[in-house]
C-alpha cells in the first residue's frame, strides 16, 4: 500500500452539499478497494492562477489516502468524468515521507554525537578574558610569548670615590 495526496478543484458555483456528497462518494470508492482515507481538507474557494474553462476561482479539496495503484486509477477516472471537478492532481508521497524520516534520523544522530563530544567545562567569555578572569588570554600572533620570570635583584650601587 502506498500513500497518495489527491488535490482537486471543484467548480466555485457548486453548492457545498454537492461537494460534500462527492467527497463521501470518493471515500467509499477508496474504502471499497481496500484502502483507507487518512485525511480530507476543504481549503475553500481560492483564486486560480489562470482561467480554467471559464472559471477564475475554484473550491480546493485535498484528500490523503493509503491504497494501491489500481485504486488511484479508479479515483482519477471518477474525477475525470465528474462535471463537478475542473482540475485534479495526484501525488505519491510515501517516498517523500521515507526520505524525510531518514533525514530526521541522520540529524538526530549528529546532534547526539555532538552532545557527547561537547566540552565538559565552559570556556570563559571574551569579556572575562579581557578583564583577566578565567584562563589567560592567548598571545597575539607574531609576538614572542612572554613567560613569567622572577625579576633580577638590583645590583648594589658602587661606593662613591673620595679624592
Beta strands, then each sheet from edge to edge (+ up, - down):
strand 1: 2-11
strand 2: 36-52
strand 3: 55-67
strand 4: 85-92
sheet 1: 2+ 3- 1+ 4-
end
